[in-house]
Amino acid sequence: QVQLVESGGGLVQAGGSLRLSCAASGSIFNHNVMGWYRQALGKQRELVAIMTTSSSTNYADSVKGRFTISRDNAKNTVYLQMNSLKPEDTAIYYCNVMQMGQLYWGQGTQVTVSS
């Protein structure tokens, strides 16, 4: 089993920045993919950014150039630095780990961007 604990969400004005963190504990394997998804009210959950243990990344087009994903493999922690935030970035952000064909989700953290 894997447990994920997110932190760092909140309310910010448009143009501002936030940094999300997600710490994983439990049965963490050496090779996995960690990342962030988000779900806005009334919309489907969508990928924001993911990163492998070998540092390969994938970003949603809507966040490229504004968000940066990073991870500390020694701490089993993944981060999401969000800059130049827009009101349309408002959503619940979920941390995700994929390993050995299994998906694990955090409880989510609310990010609200005011205009």
C-alpha positions as CSV (number, residue, x, y, z in Angstrom):
1,Q,0.0,0.0,0.0
2,V,1.0,3.6,-0.7
3,Q,-0.1,6.6,1.2
4,L,0.1,10.1,-0.3
5,V,-0.1,13.4,1.7
6,E,-0.4,16.6,-0.2
7,S,0.2,20.1,1.1
8,G,0.6,23.7,-0.2
9,G,-2.8,24.5,-1.7
10,G,-4.6,27.8,-1.0
11,L,-5.9,31.0,-2.3
12,V,-3.8,33.2,-4.6
13,Q,-4.4,36.2,-6.9
14,A,-3.9,35.8,-10.6
15,G,-0.3,36.0,-11.5
16,G,0.8,34.6,-8.2
17,S,2.6,31.4,-7.3
18,L,2.1,28.4,-5.2
19,R,4.1,25.3,-4.5
20,L,2.5,21.9,-3.9
21,S,4.2,19.0,-2.2
22,C,3.2,15.4,-2.0
23,A,5.0,12.9,0.3
24,A,4.6,9.2,-0.4
25,S,5.0,6.5,2.2
26,G,4.5,2.8,2.3
27,S,5.6,0.3,-0.3
28,I,7.5,2.6,-2.7
29,F,9.4,0.9,-5.5
30,N,12.5,2.2,-7.2
31,H,10.8,2.8,-10.5
32,N,7.5,4.7,-10.6
33,V,5.8,7.7,-12.0
34,M,4.7,10.5,-9.7
35,G,2.6,13.4,-10.7
36,W,-0.2,15.8,-10.4
37,Y,-3.7,15.8,-11.8
38,R,-6.5,18.3,-11.2
39,Q,-10.2,18.5,-11.3
40,A,-12.2,21.7,-11.7
41,L,-15.8,21.9,-10.6
42,G,-18.0,20.2,-13.2
43,K,-15.1,18.9,-15.2
44,Q,-13.2,15.7,-15.6
45,R,-9.9,15.0,-13.8
46,E,-7.0,15.9,-16.1
47,L,-3.2,15.4,-16.1
48,V,-1.2,18.4,-15.1
49,A,2.4,17.0,-15.0
50,I,4.1,13.7,-14.3
51,M,7.7,12.7,-13.7
52,T,9.5,9.4,-13.7
53,T,12.2,8.3,-11.3
54,S,14.7,9.0,-14.2
55,S,13.4,12.6,-14.5
56,S,11.4,12.3,-17.7
57,T,8.5,14.7,-17.6
58,N,5.2,15.3,-19.4
59,Y,3.1,18.4,-19.0
60,A,-0.3,19.5,-20.0
61,D,-0.1,22.1,-22.8
62,S,-2.1,24.5,-20.6
63,V,0.6,24.6,-18.0
64,K,3.8,24.4,-20.0
65,G,6.1,27.3,-19.3
66,R,4.3,28.1,-16.0
67,F,4.4,24.9,-13.9
68,T,7.5,22.9,-13.0
69,I,7.4,19.4,-11.6
70,S,10.3,18.0,-9.5
71,R,10.9,15.2,-7.2
72,D,13.2,14.0,-4.4
73,N,13.6,10.3,-4.8
74,A,15.3,9.9,-1.5
75,K,12.3,11.5,0.2
76,N,9.7,10.0,-2.1
77,T,8.3,13.4,-2.5
78,V,7.0,15.2,-5.6
79,Y,6.6,19.0,-6.0
80,L,4.7,21.2,-8.3
81,Q,5.8,24.8,-8.6
82,M,3.0,26.9,-10.1
83,N,3.8,30.3,-11.4
84,S,1.8,32.9,-13.3
85,L,-1.4,31.3,-12.0
86,K,-4.6,32.0,-13.8
87,P,-8.2,31.7,-12.6
88,E,-8.7,28.7,-14.9
89,D,-6.1,26.9,-12.8
90,T,-8.6,26.8,-10.0
91,A,-9.2,23.1,-9.1
92,I,-8.6,20.4,-6.6
93,Y,-5.1,19.1,-7.3
94,Y,-4.4,15.4,-6.7
95,C,-1.1,13.7,-6.3
96,N,-0.7,10.4,-8.0
97,V,1.8,7.5,-8.0
98,M,1.8,4.8,-10.6
99,Q,4.0,1.7,-10.0
100,M,3.7,-2.0,-10.9
101,G,0.5,-1.3,-12.7
102,Q,-1.2,0.2,-9.6
103,L,-2.5,3.7,-9.2
104,Y,-2.5,5.6,-5.9
105,W,-4.2,8.9,-5.2
106,G,-3.8,11.6,-2.5
107,Q,-6.8,13.2,-0.9
108,G,-6.4,16.4,-3.0
109,T,-5.6,20.0,-2.1
110,Q,-7.7,23.0,-3.2
111,V,-6.0,25.7,-5.3
112,T,-8.1,28.8,-5.9
113,V,-6.9,31.6,-8.2
114,S,-8.8,34.9,-7.9
115,S,-9.0,37.4,-10.8
